[in-house]
């Protein structure tokens, strides 16, 4: 699976699983009901889907320009840190407002989310590539595909 279809499916699956994992954690951690926590998780997911699309598009454009077209361990780490770091900055005001906590407490909540999602993003992306194949931007160029010269 390649192209826009891959990106949409990847983002939706990623976020659906994230809502499933995060909603109960918010409910428990902030002593709120599951409906309130699920609403927050869905809002976060909508923001994350938009970010996911923009970030992965940009990352794959950058990746396509690199000399090496393989998703190495370090490239996957860079991908996860960039994605989660950008999302963390975007979510601070939302968490502070929704949970009625200070920006510092929101930052701490975001760090907990970052820790979870850092590992989750790494595992999800690896598993997704294993099941559906790596995107073209991450596949090694075959000798027959290389330009002459």
ZIPE-V534000 format. One record per run of one state. SS is the DSSP state (alpha for helix, beta for strand, coil for the rest). FROM is the first residue (numbers start at 1). LEN is the number of residues. If there is no record, write none. Layout:
# ZIPE-V534000
[[SS & FROM & LEN] [SS & FROM & LEN]]
This chain:
# ZIPE-V534000
[[coil & 1 & 2] [alpha & 3 & 27] [coil & 30 & 4] [alpha & 34 & 31] [coil & 65 & 8] [alpha & 73 & 27] [coil & 100 & 3] [alpha & 103 & 30] [coil & 133 & 3] [alpha & 136 & 3] [coil & 139 & 11]]
